[in-house]
Every structure is written in structure tokens, then in C-alpha cells.
Amino acid sequence: MTERPPHGSTRPGGRTARTRAAVLTAALDELDDAGIGSLTLDRLATRSGVHVSTIRRRWRTVEGVIGDLLAQQSTTIPTPDSGDLRQDLRELAQAIADFHTTPRNRHLIEGVVVAAAHDPRIADIVRGAFTARTEHVTRLVHRAVARGELTAEADATEVIAALSAPFYYRILILRGTIDARLVRTSAEAAYLAARGGAFNPLGHRPDEPGAAVDEIQVVREFR
């Protein structure tokens, strides 16, 4: 007798995968059309063609759907592995820019952040999704440590946060557009700060002459 897979597990191309795809696509469409405040399980059922009882059984609440949607969308941002920290940070910055220049991705982030300010449940979901994504991407920093580009003291989470923060300041605070200069400066600033020991405990600077050379180079590039 063949053992049945556990409930909720995903089989590529199977019914579970099709259900998830239909519901998450419906959630994105609803966010585009009406915003997060109008999102309900009944509306998701109507738009997706999936029975509301199925949605409730798998995700339980609208917040559960939003959390899954954030997790799915975040996986579209790849984690670079070029063998060079500076290049990895540049590629990651470009990938973040590409993600947020897609209108529905930007609407998703704007919508959930606004909702999080008023709903602790959504705030927890947003915090969890961003924390998980940041931890995943820190692999590129750990690889840099293994190659000797950074000391083992470097706080990988803070390196990624420093790279990402300018994008969310531009999008959510300034309500501006993302451009090539933002991609370049965010990556370069994070790289130079990491090389200079800014993310080490107490900001201890590594004794690496290359860090000073990098700082001189970036000043010349930005002039």
C-alpha cells in the first residue's frame, strides 16, 4: 500500500501545488484591485475558484495567505554566488531593484507594511518573512568569510540589512523610484562598511590594507 503524503505537502504539478498557485495569484490580484483591507477568504475563494473551506483548512486566515504570499514572492530574489563579495552585493542590489520595479510586487510590500502598522498579526507576518529572507541571503556573507574577504566577526545579518535598507527608505518613506545609482551606492556602501569592520563587534576594523584602498576607490567613483 502506498503511503499518502501528509496533508498540505506540495507535489510538483499536483493538486496541492495548483491550489496554492491559484489562491496566491488570486491574493495578488485582490491586492492590486482593492488593497489588503478588502481581502477576505470569501473573495479569495470566488476569484481563485478554490472552495473557501479548502482555503480555511490550509491557511486558516487571510493573514496566513499573506504570509505564504510574502514567502513565495521573496524566493524570486536570487542569492548570488559569484565568488566575490563586492559582485555578490551588486547582483543582490540589482535583484532587489528588479523585484520592486514590478508594480504588483511594490503594491504588495506597500500594502502589507501599511497594514502592519495597524494590525499586530500582519506585523508579525511581515517581520517573520523579512527575517527569514535576510537569514537566507546571509549565505553570501558567510561565503565571503570562508574566502577570507571578511573576518568571522562580521555580522552577516547587518551586512544584508545595510544593503537593503536604502531601497525601503526610497520606496516607503520618500515614495520615490529605484534607479541605477541607488543600486550602485547601496551595494558599494554595504561592501565598504563590511570590509572596514563596521559590522564587527564594536566596529573593530580588520587589519587589511585592501579596505583602505576600497574606500579611496569608491570616493573617486562617486565624484
C-alpha positions as CSV (number, residue, x, y, z in Angstrom):
1,M,0.0,0.0,0.0
2,T,1.4,3.4,-1.0
3,E,1.7,5.8,1.9
4,R,-0.3,9.0,1.3
5,P,1.7,12.3,1.6
6,P,0.9,14.4,4.6
7,H,-1.8,17.0,4.3
8,G,-0.6,20.3,2.9
9,S,2.5,18.8,1.3
10,T,3.3,20.1,-2.2
11,R,3.7,17.8,-5.1
12,P,5.2,19.4,-8.3
13,G,2.3,19.8,-10.7
14,G,-0.1,18.1,-8.2
15,R,-3.5,19.3,-6.9
16,T,-1.9,20.9,-3.8
17,A,0.5,22.9,-6.0
18,R,-2.3,24.0,-8.3
19,T,-4.4,25.1,-5.3
20,R,-1.6,27.1,-3.8
21,A,-0.8,28.8,-7.1
22,A,-4.5,29.7,-7.7
23,V,-5.0,31.1,-4.2
24,L,-1.8,33.1,-4.1
25,T,-2.4,34.5,-7.6
26,A,-5.9,35.5,-6.5
27,A,-4.4,37.2,-3.4
28,L,-2.1,39.3,-5.6
29,D,-5.0,40.2,-7.9
30,E,-7.1,41.3,-5.0
31,L,-4.3,43.4,-3.5
32,D,-3.9,45.1,-6.9
33,D,-7.6,45.8,-7.2
34,A,-8.8,46.5,-3.7
35,G,-6.0,46.6,-1.3
36,I,-5.3,44.5,1.8
37,G,-8.2,45.9,3.7
38,S,-10.7,44.2,1.4
39,L,-9.0,40.8,1.3
40,T,-11.2,38.1,2.7
41,L,-11.3,34.3,2.4
42,D,-14.6,34.5,0.6
43,R,-13.2,36.9,-2.0
44,L,-10.2,34.7,-2.5
45,A,-12.5,31.7,-3.0
46,T,-14.5,33.5,-5.6
47,R,-11.5,34.7,-7.5
48,S,-9.4,31.6,-7.3
49,G,-12.2,29.0,-7.8
50,V,-10.9,27.2,-4.7
51,H,-13.6,26.4,-2.1
52,V,-13.4,28.6,0.9
53,S,-13.3,25.5,3.2
54,T,-10.2,24.4,1.4
55,I,-8.6,27.8,1.8
56,R,-9.5,27.9,5.5
57,R,-8.2,24.4,6.1
58,R,-4.8,25.1,4.6
59,W,-4.2,28.8,5.5
60,R,-6.7,29.3,8.3
61,T,-6.9,33.1,7.9
62,V,-6.2,35.9,5.5
63,E,-3.0,36.6,7.4
64,G,-1.9,33.0,6.7
65,V,-2.4,33.6,3.0
66,I,-0.4,36.9,3.1
67,G,2.4,35.2,4.9
68,D,2.6,32.4,2.3
69,L,2.4,35.0,-0.5
70,L,5.3,37.0,1.0
71,A,7.3,33.8,1.3
72,Q,6.6,32.9,-2.3
73,Q,7.5,36.3,-3.7
74,S,10.7,36.6,-1.7
75,T,12.0,33.4,-3.3
76,T,12.0,35.3,-6.7
77,I,15.0,37.3,-5.5
78,P,18.1,35.0,-6.1
79,T,21.1,34.7,-3.8
80,P,24.2,35.5,-5.9
81,D,27.3,33.3,-5.7
82,S,29.9,34.9,-8.0
83,G,32.9,34.1,-5.7
84,D,33.4,37.8,-4.9
85,L,31.6,39.7,-2.2
86,R,31.5,43.0,-4.0
87,Q,30.0,41.4,-7.1
88,D,27.5,39.4,-5.0
89,L,26.3,42.6,-3.2
90,R,25.9,44.3,-6.6
91,E,23.9,41.5,-8.0
92,L,21.8,41.3,-4.9
93,A,21.1,45.0,-5.0
94,Q,20.1,44.7,-8.7
95,A,17.8,41.8,-7.9
96,I,16.1,43.7,-5.1
97,A,15.7,46.6,-7.5
98,D,14.2,44.4,-10.2
99,F,11.7,42.9,-7.7
100,H,10.4,46.3,-6.6
101,T,10.2,47.8,-10.0
102,T,7.5,45.3,-10.8
103,P,4.3,47.2,-9.9
104,R,2.4,44.3,-8.2
105,N,5.4,43.4,-6.0
106,R,5.7,47.0,-5.0
107,H,2.0,47.2,-4.2
108,L,2.3,44.0,-2.1
109,I,5.1,45.4,0.0
110,E,3.5,48.8,0.4
111,G,0.1,47.2,1.3
112,V,1.4,44.8,3.9
113,V,3.7,47.4,5.5
114,V,0.8,49.9,5.9
115,A,-1.4,47.1,7.3
116,A,1.3,46.0,9.7
117,A,1.3,49.5,11.3
118,H,-2.3,48.8,12.4
119,D,-2.5,45.1,12.8
120,P,-0.1,43.2,15.1
121,R,-0.8,39.9,13.3
122,I,0.3,41.3,10.0
123,A,3.2,43.0,11.6
124,D,4.4,39.6,12.9
125,I,4.0,38.1,9.4
126,V,6.0,40.9,7.8
127,R,8.7,40.7,10.4
128,G,8.9,36.9,10.1
129,A,9.0,37.0,6.3
130,F,11.8,39.6,6.1
131,T,13.8,37.9,8.9
132,A,13.6,34.6,7.1
133,R,14.6,36.1,3.7
134,T,17.5,38.0,5.3
135,E,18.8,34.9,7.0
136,H,18.7,33.0,3.7
137,V,20.6,35.7,1.9
138,T,23.3,35.9,4.6
139,R,24.8,32.8,2.9
140,L,26.7,35.1,0.5
141,V,28.3,36.9,3.5
142,H,29.3,33.6,5.1
143,R,30.9,32.5,1.9
144,A,32.9,35.8,1.9
145,V,34.1,35.0,5.4
146,A,35.1,31.5,4.2
147,R,37.1,33.0,1.4
148,G,38.9,35.4,3.8
149,E,37.2,38.6,2.4
150,L,35.7,39.3,5.8
151,T,36.6,38.3,9.3
152,A,34.5,35.8,11.1
153,E,33.3,38.6,13.4
154,A,31.3,40.2,10.6
155,D,27.5,40.3,11.4
156,A,26.1,38.8,8.2
157,T,22.5,40.0,9.0
158,E,23.6,43.6,9.5
159,V,25.5,43.5,6.1
160,I,22.4,42.5,4.3
161,A,20.2,44.9,6.3
162,A,22.6,47.8,5.3
163,L,22.3,46.8,1.6
164,S,18.5,46.5,1.7
165,A,17.5,49.5,3.9
166,P,18.1,52.2,1.2
167,F,15.5,50.5,-1.1
168,Y,12.8,50.5,1.5
169,Y,13.6,54.1,2.6
170,R,13.2,55.1,-1.1
171,I,10.0,53.2,-1.6
172,L,8.2,53.6,1.7
173,I,9.4,56.9,3.0
174,L,10.4,59.0,0.0
175,R,7.8,57.3,-2.2
176,G,10.4,57.6,-5.0
177,T,11.6,55.4,-7.8
178,I,14.5,53.0,-7.8
179,D,17.3,53.9,-10.2
180,A,20.8,52.6,-11.1
181,R,22.5,55.0,-8.8
182,L,20.6,53.6,-5.8
183,V,21.6,50.1,-6.8
184,R,25.3,51.1,-7.1
185,T,25.5,53.1,-3.9
186,S,23.7,50.7,-1.7
187,A,25.9,47.8,-2.7
188,E,29.1,49.8,-2.5
189,A,28.3,51.3,0.9
190,A,27.5,47.9,2.3
191,Y,30.6,46.4,0.8
192,L,32.9,49.1,2.1
193,A,31.3,49.1,5.6
194,A,31.7,45.4,5.8
195,R,35.3,45.5,4.6
196,G,36.1,48.3,7.0
197,G,34.8,46.3,10.0
198,A,31.6,48.4,10.6
199,F,29.6,45.2,11.2
200,N,32.1,43.7,13.6
201,P,31.6,43.8,17.3
202,L,32.2,47.4,18.5
203,G,33.2,48.2,14.9
204,H,36.6,46.6,15.2
205,R,38.4,47.3,11.9
206,P,40.3,44.4,10.3
207,D,44.0,44.9,9.6
208,E,43.6,44.7,5.9
209,P,45.2,47.3,3.6
210,G,42.7,46.4,0.9
211,A,39.9,48.1,2.9
212,A,41.6,51.5,2.7
213,V,42.2,51.0,-1.0
214,D,38.5,50.3,-1.5
215,E,37.5,53.5,0.3
216,I,39.7,55.6,-1.9
217,Q,38.3,53.9,-5.0
218,V,34.7,54.5,-4.1
219,V,35.2,58.2,-3.3
220,R,36.7,58.6,-6.8
221,E,33.8,56.7,-8.4
222,F,31.1,58.8,-6.6
223,R,32.7,62.2,-7.6
